[in-house]
Amino acid sequence: MKHAFKVRIYPNDEQQVALSKAFGCARWFWNNSLAMTNQLYKETGKGLSQQGRNDRIPALKKEFGWLAEPYSQVLQSVSLNLSRAFINFFERRDKE
């Protein structure tokens, strides 16, 4: 049995800025990785793996300095979630 708890947080101004940066970087990396995966699939017939996305992170951080501001786990978790989304889609699962 799974339990869920609903918690409300009240971040201060500094924490709000940090959260906004982390969410923005995560959203940008998701969209960028999705576009790259789709483009690679159209060109080669194979998509970009989770490891392939993770391997791109250091180069992207050098190219876009603002990606280095949030914790590294933010982008890694985006890569993991995108991989799970593809797996669930191709196995025709709605949620997991």
N, C-alpha and C positions, 0 to 999 in steps of 0.2 A: 504494500500500500504506500502510495506517495502522499506526502504532506506538503502543503504550501503555506508560506507565511507572507503576508502583505506588510511591508515596512515602508514608512515614509522617511526620507532623509531630508535634512535641511543643511545643504552645504553653504559654507561661507563664500564670499566673493572669489577668493583665490581658488577654492575647490570647484566653483562653477566654471571658471575659466579652464581649469585643467580637464574637467569632464567634457566641456564643449570641444576642446582640442582633440581629446581622445575619440569622441564620437565622430567628429569631422574626419579625422584620419582613417578611422575604421570604415566609414561610409565611402570615402574616396578610394581606399584600397580594395574594398569589395567591388565597386564599379569598375575600377581599372583591371582587376584580376578577371572579372567576368568578361570584359571586353577582350582581354588578351586571350583568354581561353576560347572564346567564340571565334576570334580571328585565326588562332592556331588550328582549331578544328576545321575551319573552312579551307585552310591551306594544306593541311597534312592528313586530315581525317582522325587525328588524335588530339585530345584536349590537354590542358596543362594540369599536371598532377599537383597534389598538395605540396610535395617536396619541391617541385618546380616553382610554385608560388613563393614558398619560403626562401628559396635560393635567390629570388629577385629582390627580396626586402633590402639587403645591404646596398645594392646599386640604386634602388629607388630612394633610400635615405640620403645617399650622396647627391643625387640629382635634385631631390626635393627636401631641403633641410628641415622643413617643418614636420616631416614624418618621423624624425628622430626625437621629437619632444615627448610624446607619450611613452609609456612603458612598452618594451619590445613584445610583451605577451599580447598586447592589444592586436597587433597585426597578425601574429601567429594564430590567435583564436579566430580571427576573420578567415584566415586560410583554412583552418579546420572546419569552421561552419560552412564555408562554401563547398568544401569537399563533401560534407555530409548532405548538403542540399542536392548536389548532383547525384550522389548515391541514392538518396531517397526518391529523387525524380525518376531515375532510370529503373529503379525497382518498384515504381508505382506506389510508393508509400506516401501518405499525406503528412503524417507527423511522426516524430520519434524522439 
